[in-house]
Amino acid sequence: MAHEKRARLSLADLEQTMAFGRHLGAVARAGDVILLKGDLGAGKTTLTQSIGQALGVDAQCYITSPTFSLLHEYDGRLPLYHMDLYRLSSEEEIEEVGFEEYIYGQGLTVIEWPERLGDLTPDNYLQIHITWQSPQGREITITAHGAMVERLPDFSTF
């Protein structure tokens, strides 16, 4: 089995980006981990909002960036654990706040600023790197790692 598989997508506008996120949420399984990379304002939280829509997170529950609280948890078909590691500086800090319980939990874990995980990065995950293509467009690079290689969703419709 290959340990890594990559796909690239060009998303022309916000609607395509949201559709991509809804697709991710629709195929998510308990225990899945999605690592989101990208500059500030690239669309990581917007993508998480659309993932939450597909998971059935209550529309009254607005998904926001957990930059200051570090973790937001939302109820849906699967629990959505949305983490932002921007303010953490070491693996030890991540362990101290108990994030490993969520990463290996029964929900879908979406992590912004995942480079802070270091050796705590799980073996099986999707990494999504978002870059600007135009004021509305994004280029998405999806890299599946470990067992996620076999489950890399079909993105041919994007």
FIFIDO-473292 format. One line per field, with one value per residue (C-alpha): residue number from 1; chain; x, y, z. Coordinates in nm, 2 decimals. Layout:
! FIFIDO-473292
pos: [NUM:...]
unit: [A:...]
east: [X:...]
north: [Y:...]
up: [Z:...]
This chain:
! FIFIDO-473292
pos: [1:2:3:4:5:6:7:8:9:10:11:12:13:14:15:16:17:18:19:20:21:22:23:24:25:26:27:28:29:30:31:32:33:34:35:36:37:38:39:40:41:42:43:44:45:46:47:48:49:50:51:52:53:54:55:56:57:58:59:60:61:62:63:64:65:66:67:68:69:70:71:72:73:74:75:76:77:78:79:80:81:82:83:84:85:86:87:88:89:90:91:92:93:94:95:96:97:98:99:100:101:102:103:104:105:106:107:108:109:110:111:112:113:114:115:116:117:118:119:120:121:122:123:124:125:126:127:128:129:130:131:132:133:134:135:136:137:138:139:140:141:142:143:144:145:146:147:148:149:150:151:152:153:154:155:156:157:158]
unit: [A:A:A:A:A:A:A:A:A:A:A:A:A:A:A:A:A:A:A:A:A:A:A:A:A:A:A:A:A:A:A:A:A:A:A:A:A:A:A:A:A:A:A:A:A:A:A:A:A:A:A:A:A:A:A:A:A:A:A:A:A:A:A:A:A:A:A:A:A:A:A:A:A:A:A:A:A:A:A:A:A:A:A:A:A:A:A:A:A:A:A:A:A:A:A:A:A:A:A:A:A:A:A:A:A:A:A:A:A:A:A:A:A:A:A:A:A:A:A:A:A:A:A:A:A:A:A:A:A:A:A:A:A:A:A:A:A:A:A:A:A:A:A:A:A:A:A:A:A:A:A:A:A:A:A:A:A:A]
east: [0.00:0.13:0.18:0.09:-0.14:-0.19:-0.46:-0.49:-0.80:-0.87:-1.18:-1.30:-1.51:-1.66:-1.94:-1.70:-1.49:-1.81:-1.91:-1.57:-1.60:-1.95:-1.81:-1.54:-1.80:-2.03:-1.76:-1.61:-1.60:-1.55:-1.19:-1.09:-0.84:-0.81:-0.52:-0.57:-0.28:-0.28:-0.21:-0.43:-0.75:-0.70:-1.03:-0.95:-1.25:-1.48:-1.39:-1.46:-1.80:-1.90:-1.77:-1.99:-2.29:-2.25:-2.22:-2.55:-2.42:-2.72:-2.74:-2.80:-2.45:-2.21:-1.87:-1.59:-1.22:-1.11:-0.79:-0.84:-1.03:-0.81:-1.10:-1.46:-1.68:-2.00:-2.27:-2.37:-2.39:-2.03:-1.90:-1.68:-1.37:-1.23:-0.88:-0.66:-0.30:-0.17:-0.12:0.05:0.42:0.51:0.40:0.41:0.14:-0.08:-0.05:-0.12:-0.45:-0.56:-0.60:-0.48:-0.81:-0.99:-0.75:-0.80:-1.17:-1.49:-1.56:-1.41:-1.11:-1.02:-0.69:-0.57:-0.19:-0.11:0.26:0.26:0.17:0.52:0.55:0.19:0.07:-0.14:-0.04:-0.37:-0.50:-0.59:-0.38:-0.54:-0.33:-0.52:-0.36:-0.49:-0.54:-0.74:-0.95:-1.22:-1.04:-0.83:-0.60:-0.64:-0.37:-0.50:-0.25:-0.38:-0.15:-0.15:-0.49:-0.65:-0.47:-0.73:-1.01:-0.91:-1.25:-1.32:-1.28:-1.33:-1.65:-1.46]
north: [0.00:0.35:0.58:0.89:1.00:1.35:1.53:1.90:2.10:2.45:2.60:2.90:3.06:3.04:2.81:2.55:2.57:2.52:2.22:2.07:2.10:1.95:1.66:1.60:1.61:1.37:1.10:1.15:0.86:0.84:0.88:1.07:1.36:1.65:1.88:2.23:2.43:2.78:3.14:3.35:3.42:3.14:2.97:2.71:2.81:2.85:2.50:2.37:2.55:2.36:2.03:2.10:2.16:1.81:1.66:1.81:2.06:2.28:2.58:2.80:2.69:2.92:2.75:3.00:2.98:2.84:3.06:3.18:2.89:2.63:2.38:2.40:2.09:2.06:1.79:1.64:1.30:1.27:1.51:1.77:1.87:2.19:2.27:2.57:2.51:2.85:2.97:2.65:2.63:2.27:1.91:1.92:2.20:1.99:1.69:1.91:2.03:1.68:1.71:1.36:1.23:1.42:1.33:0.96:1.00:0.90:1.22:1.41:1.61:1.92:2.09:2.43:2.50:2.13:2.18:2.23:1.86:1.74:1.38:1.38:1.38:1.07:0.81:0.83:1.17:1.40:1.71:2.00:2.29:2.59:2.87:3.18:3.16:3.48:3.70:3.43:3.12:2.87:2.59:2.29:2.02:1.71:1.46:1.14:0.96:0.61:0.43:0.74:0.67:0.39:0.62:0.93:1.07:1.11:1.48:1.45:1.66:1.97]
up: [0.00:-0.09:0.21:0.03:-0.26:-0.39:-0.59:-0.69:-0.76:-0.88:-0.72:-0.91:-0.63:-0.29:-0.40:-0.54:-0.22:-0.01:-0.23:-0.18:0.19:0.19:-0.01:0.25:0.53:0.34:0.31:0.66:0.90:1.28:1.36:1.04:1.07:0.83:0.86:0.70:0.59:0.43:0.50:0.72:0.53:0.28:0.37:0.63:0.86:0.56:0.45:0.80:0.80:0.48:0.63:0.93:0.70:0.55:0.90:0.99:1.24:1.34:1.11:1.42:1.54:1.35:1.31:1.39:1.41:1.75:1.75:2.11:2.26:2.07:2.03:1.93:1.93:1.73:1.72:1.40:1.23:1.37:1.63:1.47:1.66:1.52:1.65:1.59:1.71:1.61:1.97:2.08:2.04:2.13:2.13:2.51:2.51:2.28:2.51:2.82:2.68:2.60:2.22:2.16:2.30:2.02:1.75:1.82:1.91:1.75:1.56:1.26:1.37:1.16:1.26:1.15:1.18:1.20:1.17:1.55:1.60:1.52:1.63:1.74:1.38:1.33:1.08:0.88:0.77:0.48:0.45:0.26:0.16:0.04:-0.16:-0.33:-0.71:-0.75:-0.52:-0.52:-0.64:-0.45:-0.54:-0.31:-0.28:-0.10:0.03:0.18:0.43:0.56:0.54:0.40:0.07:0.01:0.10:-0.09:-0.21:-0.58:-0.66:-1.04:-1.02:-0.90]
